[in-house]
Amino acid sequence: MRLGGWRVETWLKRGLQTLGSSPAANRLARRWGPRLGASRFVAGENLEQALAVAASLNREGLEATLGHLGEFVSRAEEARAAAEACLAALSGIRSSGVRSHLSVKLTQLGLDVNADLVRENLIRILERAREAGIFVRIDMEDSAHLPATLDLFKEMRRRYDQVGIAIQAYLYRSERDLRELQAIGANVRLVKGAYLEPASVAYSSKRDVDENLKKLIDLQLRSGCYAAVASHDPEILAHTRRRAAEWGISRDRFEFQMLYGIRPDLQRELAREGYRVRVYVPYGTDWFGYFMRRLAERPANVWFVLKNAVFPKR
């Protein structure tokens, strides 16, 4: 279906992604979050709720990654507050005994504010994580922040073993970036990518993104570096399983990663088959941008939101 030369689905995805970056929409959504159905994808607004979800996942044989939501902060005090939330999450993971990693976004820690500030915040988090024996993954954001994110990761990788990074398959440059990361033994999360990017830097067709993701998975599996394959796509999952079997890749050298609230049936099925499955557990009050990206990835979920808005659960 087309509308004015644009496919309706493409138009809807762009609209949702743009809406997700609107501060005004974010403020409004906080009031209506439960009614919109955000709890399907977000574990809660506080750490205690997130830890309870992580513990529940653990009991079902699944691993977790906690992520305190928020990004693109513009003030130093916001960045420091985000760092404190990450430190609290590390302490909570350690004291509760849940099997969980921590995910961080550098724009949340001050990447757009000051280079020294984001470095200081990240070092504090990685020092605490090393003491607690907890792995931290630096999430990848939009392409504008990619060079600075990679540079800071490479610097931290020289100092800390328990830190990883993510690479997005929809960017043309990702194969080159991955090969550079493999040279330093990086633990890499491979994902399709969920930000709104121009055609000058990113593939626009699903087929091209899928094929590039398969290529990146193959490169990471063969490199000997740890591979975290982040996808709900049955074709991508089958490709990974097939390659691991063909090449004799031990199941302790890779894992599947999925999102809280998306295909829990598939998560549990893979875990029962003996694969390591890690579920991203997002929490916090700044959930709107994340929620919009989840809807943009699968616009059919918009009906779910509309249904909850009109007929909310009591």
N, C-alpha and C positions, 0 to 999 in steps of 0.2 A: 504494500500500500504506500502511495506517495502523496505528499501534500506540498504543493508549490515547489516541486523538484526535490524535496527532502523526504526520505522515508520517515514515517511517523515515529518509528522506534528510535531512530537516530535523533530526531528533534526532541523526543521525550528524555532521552539520556542526557543530552546537552542541557536541557532545562533543569533537570534534577541536579546535575553537577554544579551548575551555576547557582542554583538556589542554596545548595549546601555550603557555599562560600559566603553567603550573605549574613552579616552580623545581625541585621534587623530580623531576618527570618529565624536565626538561631535563638534570639531572645524570645520571640513569640512562641517558638516550638517548645521551649522549656516548660511553658505553662500547659501545653496540650500534649506533651510527650506520651503519657500513659494512654490517652485517648487515641492517639495516632497508631499505637501498637509498637512503639519503639522497644518495649520490653522483649519482643520476639528476638531482637538482635543484640540488645544491650543487657548485660547481667544485672545492672543496678546502678545507683548513683553513688554508692560508697564502697570502700574496700571490703567491709565485712560481707556485703552481699556478693561481691566478686569471689571472695575466698570460699564462701559457701557453695557457689556454683562450681568452682574448681575442685573442691572436695567431692562433690557429687559426680563429676566427670571421672575423677580418679577411681571412685568405687566401681565405675563401669569399665575400667581398664583403659581409660583415655588420659593422656597428659594434657597440660594446660599451658597457656601463655597469658599472663595478665597484661592488660594495656589500659593505662589511665588516659582517657580520651581528652583530646585538645591538640591544637596545632596553630601555626601561624600567629603566635603571640607577638605583640608589638611593644611590650613594656618589660623592663628588667624584673620588676616585682612579680609579674605573672610567670616569668620563666623560673624564677627562684621558687615560687609556690609549686610549680609543676615538678621541679626537681625534688622538693620535699615530699610530694605525693608519691613519686617513684621510690624514694628512700623508705617511706612508710610501707609501700607494697613489698619491698624486699624484706623488711622486718616481719611483715605479716606472713609472707610465704615461709620464712624460716621458722617462726614461732608456731605456726599452725601445722607445719609438716606436710603441706600439700605439695604434690609434684607439679611444679610450675616454673616456667621461665618468666622473664619480664621483657616487654616490648616498649621501646621509646621512640619518639619522633623528635628530631633535632630542632624543628621550628618551635616545638612546644618548650624546648629547653633554652631558646633564645638565639637560634641561628640567624634570624632576621634582625636581631637587636645588636649583638656585639659578638665578635669571634671569640674573645677571651671569656665572655660570660658562658657561652654554650660549652666551651671546652672545660671550664671550671665545673659546671653542673654535671657534665658527662663523666668527668673523672671522679667526682664524689660518688656518683651512682656505681661506677665500675669498681671502685675501691670497696664499697659496701658489698657489692655482689661477690667480689673475690673472697671477702671474709666469710660470706654466707654460703659460698659454693653454689651460686645461682647464675645461670646463663642469661645474658642480656642480648637481645637482638635490636639493632638499629634499623627501624623501618625506613623504607624508601618513600619519598613524597613526590611532588611533581618534578618535571625535568629541570626546571629552573634552579632547584636546590640540589640536584644530583651531584655536580662536581664538588661542591663544598662538603656534602655528606660523605662521598667516597674518600676525599682527602682526610677528613677527620677520622673516619673508620680506620684507614690504613695507619694513621698515627697511633690510634688506640690499640690496634692489633699488634703492634710492636711491643706494647707494654702489658697487654692482658690476653690471656688465652680464652677466657669465657665470654667472648663477644663475637657476634655475627652480624651479617648485613643482608639486605634483600636486593634482588635485581628483577626488573620488570621487563617482560618479554615483548611488550608492545613498542619499546624504543629501539630504533635502528642500531644504536651504539652498544646494546647490551652484551652481544657476544664478545666484543673487544674488552668491555669492562669485566666480564666474567673471567676471561683468560688472565687478566691482570690480577684479579683476586685469587685465582687458583695458584698463582705464583707465590703467594704468601700464605697458602694453606687455609683459606677462608671457609668458614661454615656459611653457606649461602642459602637463603630462602628464595626460591624461584616462583614467580607469580606472573599472571598476565598483566596486571596493572589496572588501576581504577580511576585515574585522574583524567581530566579533560586536557588533551594535548593536540597541538597543531600537526597537520600532515607533514610538515617539514622535519619533524623529529620522531614521529610515531606511525606505525602501521594503522591503517584505518579499517581493514577487513578482518573479521574473526578468523578466517582461514589462515591469513598470514601470521597473525598473533599466535594461533595454535601451533603452526609449524615451527615458528621460532622458539616457542616454549619447549617443544619436543627436542629441538636441537640443543638448547641450553641444558635440559635435563640430561641428555646423552653426554654432553661435555663434562658436566659435574660428576656424574656417576663414574665415568672413566678416569677422572682426574685423581681419584682417591680422596678428595675432599668431601666433607659431609654435605649431603644434599637434603634440603627440606623442600618438598614439592607441595606447593600451596595451590590446591585446585579442588573444585567439586565436580569437574567435568569427567564423566566416566571414560571418555576416550583418552584423556591425559593420564588418568590413574591406570588404565589398562596398559598404556604405552610404558609407563614407569615400571610396572610389575613385570611386563614382558622383558624389558631390557635388563632388569636386575637378575631375572632368571637366566637369560641367555648368557650374560657376562659373569655370572657367579658372584654378584654383588651381595654381600651379607646384609641381612635386614637391620643390623646395628649401624650400617653406614648411611642410611637414609630414613626419612620419615615422611608421612603425609600430614599436611596441615590444612585445617578447615576452620570455618567461622562458627561461632556460637549461634545457634538458631537456624543454621542452613544444613540440610541433609544430615540430621542426627542419625537417621537410620543407616546411612552409608558409613558414617564415622564408626558406629558400633560393629557393623559388618566387617570392616577392615580390621578392627581391633581383634575381633573373634578369630580372624584368619591369621593372626600373629604378627600383623604389621604395627609399627609404632605410629600412633595417630595423636596429633596435638591439636587442641582446639583453642582458638584465640578468644579470650574472654574479656571483652571491653567493658569498662565501667566509668562512671563519672557524670557530672552534670553537663559537660560540653559534648553532647552526643550527636548533635544534629548533622554536622558535616559527614560523620561516619555513616549515619543512618541514610542520608541522601545517596551516598556512593553505593550502598548496598541495594537501594532501589534502582539506581541507574544501571547496575550490573545485570539486573533482571527486572525490566519494567513491568512484567506481569505481577510483581509484588505491589505495584501501585494499587491494584484492586484490593489487596489485603488491607492497605492503609485506609482507603476510602470506606471499606466495610466497617473497619474499627471506628472511624470517625462518625459514621452515621448510626451504627448499631454497636456501641461499645459494650464490652463485657462488664457485667455487674459483679 
